Amino acid sequence: MNLQNLEQRIKSLSTKIKPGYKFTTLQERNILVQTVKLNEEVGELCNDILGILKLQRRAKQKIFDKRNIYEEFADVIISTIALAQTAEVDLERALKDKLDKIETKYLKET
């Protein structure tokens, strides 16, 4: 199969497999935007981790600055908080509940 055939097959299937997402509110749209932004920031953090581990390709490794990872961690945290605010998630409660759950699970194992 060549790329042109693949494109044609996908085009003919697209109406059948295309999700029917319809945003009814501005909040839904903003949640999607914040989710995509968070994903972008996580990707940038992953690139810096690859750089620290010297697993980037040579061209990227030459311009890599390990001090940038601090900014990338901050960007992930900021984007996560922004998404939580947009989705009206109480982060304090979410973190407390999750840490309680983890502690309970691991205290039972010891």
C-alpha positions as CSV (number, residue, x, y, z in Angstrom):
1,M,0.0,0.0,0.0
2,N,1.4,3.4,-0.9
3,L,0.7,6.7,0.9
4,Q,-1.8,7.8,-1.7
5,N,-3.9,4.6,-1.3
6,L,-3.7,5.0,2.5
7,E,-4.9,8.6,2.3
8,Q,-7.8,7.6,0.0
9,R,-8.9,4.7,2.4
10,I,-8.8,7.0,5.4
11,K,-10.7,9.7,3.5
12,S,-13.5,7.3,2.7
13,L,-13.6,6.0,6.3
14,S,-13.4,9.4,7.9
15,T,-17.1,10.1,8.1
16,K,-17.7,6.7,9.7
17,I,-14.8,6.9,12.2
18,K,-14.8,10.7,12.9
19,P,-15.9,11.4,16.4
20,G,-18.9,13.6,16.6
21,Y,-17.6,16.1,19.1
22,K,-19.8,19.2,19.5
23,F,-19.0,21.8,22.1
24,T,-22.0,23.3,23.6
25,T,-20.3,25.7,26.0
26,L,-17.3,27.9,26.0
27,Q,-16.1,26.0,29.1
28,E,-15.9,22.7,27.1
29,R,-13.9,24.5,24.4
30,N,-11.6,26.0,27.1
31,I,-11.1,22.6,28.8
32,L,-10.0,21.1,25.4
33,V,-7.6,24.1,24.9
34,Q,-6.1,23.7,28.4
35,T,-5.8,19.9,27.9
36,V,-3.9,20.4,24.6
37,K,-1.7,23.0,26.3
38,L,-0.9,20.7,29.2
39,N,0.1,18.0,26.7
40,E,2.4,20.4,24.9
41,E,4.1,21.3,28.2
42,V,4.5,17.6,29.2
43,G,6.1,16.9,25.7
44,E,8.6,19.7,26.3
45,L,9.4,18.3,29.8
46,C,9.9,14.9,28.2
47,N,12.3,16.4,25.6
48,D,14.4,17.9,28.4
49,I,14.4,14.6,30.3
50,L,15.7,13.0,27.1
51,G,18.4,15.7,27.0
52,I,19.4,15.1,30.6
53,L,19.7,11.4,29.9
54,K,21.7,12.2,26.7
55,L,19.1,10.4,24.6
56,Q,18.3,13.3,22.2
57,R,19.7,13.4,18.7
58,R,23.0,15.2,18.3
59,A,21.6,18.4,16.9
60,K,19.2,18.8,19.9
61,Q,21.8,17.7,22.4
62,K,24.2,20.5,21.3
63,I,21.6,23.2,22.1
64,F,20.2,21.5,25.2
65,D,20.5,23.5,28.5
66,K,19.7,21.3,31.5
67,R,18.7,24.5,33.5
68,N,15.6,24.7,31.3
69,I,14.0,21.7,33.0
70,Y,13.0,23.9,36.0
71,E,10.9,26.0,33.6
72,E,9.4,22.9,32.0
73,F,8.4,21.4,35.4
74,A,6.9,24.8,36.3
75,D,5.0,25.0,32.9
76,V,3.5,21.5,33.6
77,I,2.3,22.6,37.0
78,I,1.0,25.9,35.8
79,S,-0.9,24.2,32.9
80,T,-2.3,21.6,35.3
81,I,-3.6,24.2,37.6
82,A,-5.1,26.2,34.8
83,L,-6.8,23.1,33.4
84,A,-8.2,22.2,36.9
85,Q,-9.5,25.7,37.3
86,T,-11.2,25.6,33.9
87,A,-12.7,22.2,34.7
88,E,-13.7,23.4,38.1
89,V,-11.7,20.7,39.9
90,D,-10.7,21.4,43.5
91,L,-7.0,20.5,43.3
92,E,-6.5,20.6,47.1
93,R,-9.2,18.0,47.5
94,A,-8.1,16.0,44.6
95,L,-4.5,15.8,45.9
96,K,-5.5,15.0,49.4
97,D,-7.9,12.3,48.3
98,K,-5.3,10.7,46.0
99,L,-2.5,10.9,48.6
100,D,-4.8,9.3,51.1
101,K,-5.6,6.5,48.6
102,I,-1.9,5.9,47.9
103,E,-1.0,5.9,51.6
104,T,-3.8,3.4,52.4
105,K,-2.8,1.1,49.6
106,Y,0.9,1.1,50.5
107,L,0.3,0.9,54.3
108,K,-1.7,-2.3,53.7
109,E,1.2,-3.8,51.8
110,T,3.7,-3.3,54.6
